[in-house]
Amino acid sequence: MRMSKYSQDVVRMLYENQPNHISGQFIADQLNISRAGVKKIIDQLKNDGCDIQSVNHKGHQLNALPDQWYSGIVQPIIEELDTFDQIEVYSTVDSTQLKAKQALVGNKNSFLILSDEQTEGRGRFNRNWSSSKGKGLWMSLVLRPNVPFALIPKFNLFIALGIRDAIQQFSNDRVAIKWPNDIYIGNKKICGFLTEMVANYDAIEAIICGIGINMNHVENDFNEEIRHRATSMRMHADDKINRYDFLKTLLYEINKRYNQFLNQPFETIREEYIAATNMWNRQLRFTENDHQFIGEAFDIDQDGFLLVKDDEGNLHRLMSADIDL
């Protein structure tokens, strides 16, 4: 069940006052509701999985939150940024990308869709993306850049750096980009993202960027067929990841790169991007529109195309391809 507006306010107050107790009377006064109403909400939150300690004459203290998003805590994170007009938080959706596409019709807003779970998450080439409940970060951003159609591949390059930089701040090991749409630690995938757009004539009406990040999975959360090639932030950190701290970092880094994308050519981040990528000096299998070849990537040009020399000595300039590491 979706929580009442008041429960979102209460969870926000508890979260922002950690590790202190706040009294039921204080909450009642702030929200202009009765003490009995507060007690009902606290009981509902406990029922929901919130670890709240309630002590007579001291009040309520939040020890731990369940593995789900509360819009009451996400909202202030969004408000700090100025990029998004609104956020929608769900406990389950078919896919955040589909929800975003439905929500962008008939408005000009930039917004964010966040869900605890996706039942039909799709990656590039329509692959299934396993989105186990409460373990990952599944979201879609809808942005409204005033740029020509041709700049979409460039957007991907900037956003990849933002996502990589955010994950790196929580990881003990090197986080790398696998051009063009994945983030890896070692030889294992930790994140995939997908950029789609809605365009009229030559103008872009919206960019919809769907992002899936394995946040708190442990090895047993991955089914056996992907275990050897999937990893999570938790598996490269000393502790469980605080989802709100990470979301804040992620949106900050994406916002930074998005503003760069709007104002600067790819050339300004090219060296940084090359240094952050994991495909150099190794034999790779490339698939481009059903055409397969073995080759080595040796550069990214100033337009963001990958330059590859295949094993027969031919040069390829790729805008997008599927790469097997």
N, C-alpha and C positions, 0 to 999 in steps of 0.2 A: 504493500500500500504506500502511496506517496504521502509524505509527511505534511502536516499543516504548516502554514507560513510561520506560525509561532515556534514550532519545533526547530525550524531552520534558524530562527533568531536565537533560540536557547542554545543550540549546539554551537553556534558561532560564539556566543558569550562564554560558554564553558571552555571552548578551544582557545580563545584569545586571553582568558584569565589563567590558563595553566601556568604553574602547578598549584595555583591558589584555590581555596574554596570560595564560592560565591553563594550568598544566602538566597533562599527562596523569595524572601521579601524584596531583595534588590532586583531579582529577575521580574517579579510581579510588578514592581514600580516602573521599571524600564519599559515593560511591554503593556502596562496598563491592563493587566488581567489579574484574576484572583489567585491567592496562594494555592487553592485547590486545583486551579487550572495549571499552575506550574508543576504541582506534584504529578498530575496526570501526564504532562509532557515528559517529565523526567522518567516516569515509569515506562512510558512508550519508548524512550530512547534506550533505556536499559534492555527492554524487550528486543529492541532492534540490534543489540550487540554492543552498545556503548558500555565501556567499563567506567561507571560513575560511582564514586564513593560519597554516600550521603551521611553526614554526621550532624546530630542534633546540636543546635546553637552555633554551628560553624557553617553549615550549608553543603553545597555540592562541589565535588572536585572531579574533573575528567582525567582518568588515568590513560585510557587508550580508546581509540575509535575502531569500529569494525572496518573490514576491507571493502569500503564502498565510498562513493562520492556524496558529499552533502553540499547542496548549492549554497547554503548559508556560509560555508567556509570558502567555497570557490569564488563567490561573488566579490569579496574584497580584493582577491588576487587580480581579478579581471579589471576592477575599477582603478587599480594602480597604473594600468597600462595605456589607457586611451585608445587602444586599437579596436576593441570589440564593443559593440553596442549592447550585446546581450549574450547570455549563456543558457543553454538548455541541458539539464542533467537528467539522465534516465538510469533506471536500474537494469533494464535490458532493452535492446533494439535489434532489429534484423541486421542493419549496418548503419554506422554513423554517417557514412557517405550518402546513403539513400535518404536518411532523415534530413541531412543538410540540403540535398537537392530539392526536397519537398518544401523545406522552410525558406528557401531563398526566393521563391516565386512571389512576385507582387510587392517586394520591398527592396530597399537599397542598403540594408544593414550589413555590417560585418559582424559575424558571430561565431560561436563555438558550440559544438555539440559534444557532450562527454557521456560515456555510458560505462556502467560496471561490467557489462557483458555485451558481446555481439553474437547473435546466433548464425548470421550468414556473412561474416566478414570476408571480403574479397581482396586479394592482392592484385598486382599487375597480372595480365593474362588470365584474370578470373580464378586465380588459385585460392583455395580455401585458406583462411588464416585462423589458426586456432585461438580463440579468445576466451580462455577460461575465466570464470567469474571471480572478480576481486583480485586477480593476480596481475593483470596488465593494465596499461593505459591505452584506452581506445578512444580516439577523438577525431573530429573533423573540424577544420577551420574554414570559414567562408570569408574571403577577402575581396575587396573591390578596387584593385589597382587600375589606375587610368593609364594603361600601357597597351601598345599594339600586340596583337595576336602572336607575332613571331617571338615574343620574349618569354613564352612559357617554359621552354627547356632551361632558360637561364634562371628562372624562379626556383626550379628544382635544385640547382647547384647551390644557391644561397641557403635555401631551407635545409638542405642536407648538412651543411656546416653548422647551422644553428642547433639541429637535433644532436649531432655528434658532440658539439661542445657541451651541451647540457648533460648528456649521459656521462661524458668524461669526468665531470665534476663529482660524480657519485661512484666512479669505478676505480679500483686499484690497478687495473690493467689498461693497456692502450685500446682506445676505441677508434675504429676506422670506418671510412665510407667505402662501400662497394658501389662504384658508379653503375647506374644513375640513381637507384632507389632503395638501397639497403644500408643498414649500419651493422657492423660486425665487431665482435671481440675475438681475436684469433681467427679460427676458421669457422666460427659459429655465429649465426644471425641473431641479433638482439632486437632489431627493428626493421620494419618495412614501411614505406610511405608511398602514397599514390597521389599524383596531382592531376586533376581534371579541370575542365573549364566550361563555362557557358559563354558563348560568344554570339554577337549579332554583327553581321557584315564583318568589318575589320576590328571592331571594338570588343574588348573583353567585358562581359557583364559581371562575371564572378570567377574567382579561382576557388576550387574546393580541394583542400589538401587533407587527405585521410592519413592518420598516423596510428600505427600499432606498435607498442613497445612492451617487451616482456620485462615487467618491473619486479615482481616478487615471486616468480616461479622458482621452485627448487627442482632438482633433476627429475624427480618422480612425477612432476606435473606435466612433463612432456611425454607424449606417447612414444613407444619404442622406435617407430620408424623415423621420427625427427630428432630423437635425443642426441644423436651424434652431430647434428648440425644446428642445434638451437641452444641459446643460452639466455640468461636474464641478468638484470642489474644486481639483484640480490646475490647471485652466484659469484659476483666480482666485487662484493662490498663486505664490510665487517658485520653489517647489521641489516635488519629489514629496512627497506626504503620507506621514508615518510612521503606518502603520495602527494601531499600538499606542498611540501618543500620542493619536491621534484617538479610538480606542475608549475610552480612559480618560476623556477629556474628555466624550465623548458620554454615557457611563454616569453620570458624575458629575452632569451637567446634567439628565439624565432622572430620576435619583434625587432630586435637589433638587426638581424639579417634581412628582414623584410624591408626595413627602411633603407638599408644599403642597396638592396635590389632595385628599389624605386629611384635611387639617386646616383648609382654608380655602375660603370660597365663591369662585366665579369673579370676583365683584366686586373682590377684592383684586388680580387681575392684569389686569382688563379694560382699563385705560388702556394698560398695557404691551403687551397683545395688539393693541389697535387700532393702536398706533404701529408694531408689527412687521409689519402686514399690508399687502399691495400692491394692494388693489382699490378704493381710494377715488377719488372724483371722476373716474370714467371709465365710459363705456358698456360694459356687459358683456352677454353672452348667457348666460341661466340656463336650465338644464334640471332640472326637478323632476318626477320620476315621469312621464316622457314629455311633460310640458307645457313648452313653450319660450316664453320671453319676453325682450325686451330691457329692461334697466333699469340703475339705478345703486344701488350699495350705499351706505347713508349712516350705518349704525351697527351695533353689536353690543349686544344688550341684556344685562341682568345674568344671564340664564340661558344666554348664549352663542349665542342665535339671531341670524342675520344679518337685518337689516332692509333691505328693498329697495323702491324705488319704481320701478314699471315705466313704460314710455313712454306709457301711457294714464293714468297718475296713480294706479294702484291700489297699495296697500301689501301687501307679502308679508313674512311672518315665517318664515324658512327654518331648519330644523334641519340640513338637509344638502342640497346641490345640486351639480350639475356646472356649473362656470363656465368659459366660454371667454374668456380675456383678449384 
